Amino acid sequence: MLLGRDKESKIIKRLKEKNLLAGSYIFFGESQVGKFTFADEITRELEGNPFVCQERLIIRSGESKIGIDAIRAMKLFLRKRPVMSAFRTVIIKDAHKMTPEAQNAALKIVEEPPSYALIIFITRGIDNILPTLSSRLRRLYFPCVPKHDIISWLVANHNVPEKEATHIAEISFGAPGFALQVIKEINAKKTKSFTIPKKFNSTEEYDEFMKKYLVKLYHDKNKNSVILKKVLRRIELSSKFNTNKKLQIQSVFNF
């Protein structure tokens, strides 16, 4: 069972038992809290194959937008009836990167999907999806995982000493995926130099930089303990008292 996802697992299990699982869903919540991993596990379980899923299509954005061609490919994929499973599943990762044209095309599929279709849109926030589309999707929210659960998981499943696991859990902000990233960075003993950009072109760019920046600081936490505490404290305060994302970013790096 996926870390911290007992509630979500029970919801999906109940829908499956009542033959109500088919349809369109939107999984939303912070980055790296397990949305895609959960969707991946669902499809593997439905097909009964832990290795290769033949009845699944994953649409990723990469570095670009998700255009209408990707949605056309989804439509063609869903025309075929499933053979290995009761469902044909489509997972759209980073659904907020769909162009308006792609979202409108997806809406037409969602409005009249095949009875065997299971479509999962994955995004950080519902507000990033057109209301006409999001209003037709069943919503499943993925909250951040409690710190104590991440600590226990790191100790039991990844052989991380408790003291180190506590530090990693603190800087992962409830995101198991980020905690694993920290472990990989530490194990690989990567030493990259970081220059803080004067400007971030998007909140996604800021979030990605911040993850790498915190990993870099934590890599030599004894040397960087003062600045690490300061950055974490400023992130906490800025997010708590400032709703303007741009001002939040400025306040974190305005030492």
Steps between C-alpha positions, in 0.01 A plus 500: 500500500628847411633709788230713662229403252275272707198728454542532125554123465176431686309739271629331184442152644141590589432638152651189343289266716184687400600504129513880506868550426473582130483864401723804533689616807730782599771428756625828646740609774859619548787365289657164586236395753420181307225591251659338197637205697150435634351514149776269377423245772129509420556415134750224579257346746210519254704324232658256742848564362764668720741543207339599169155655458359445151167670564645832615605822332709758688505854362790713623581861426878482510627854461215613279125534511261211448339575167193381319696223322550325835124508562434363154736214584300444818177486300646239264632299795157493664330379182644152554335277756717360780627142482728459803283700739146624550628853427706702260671764710645838406716696746565863411794620708533876555152550360528875565743512206224412255428779256145643499438316172619173655280551805195567287574186297540301822167638620320341206651161587417540869139590421441175308774253595491129412361288784841339551698828512684617810654846450714655775612863481788585735578857605597715796182704510153482348512874423757421231236310300217663305182500715300337221735200515578482873128514591447170320782316679471309826745658741750324723722724712847384608614683814860514614617198698555560875863537601493209745376267223785602271753447780368150575496417128858618443625301801308180422509494119819685411729424796550866582613572861221662700685826559576538130147392407363775724707765321395367158133496602525862616627628168274281287187692613278192493615381156637142502626542144719790606625301801616226261668762285695621802613143577616448142695825506668406828583147388640620171704763687425759240667835547354756266557872528187709516440857392172650611327653195402864525166415343275195462281487190233286665401350834583155359854618425527637854368178655744285302795722592398505866497120517852478359618790715379337823659170398829683444482669840407178674787312334736688735249582772761567767668768292170643373290459816451874556391582146295180479301597809458852369371385160256251654374761744449758227314250282269423791434865585464625143250228409304561820469878483544584132263374230694671220729229357743749347545680832540165675790414271667838552469476877661155513819612325520854636761422762 
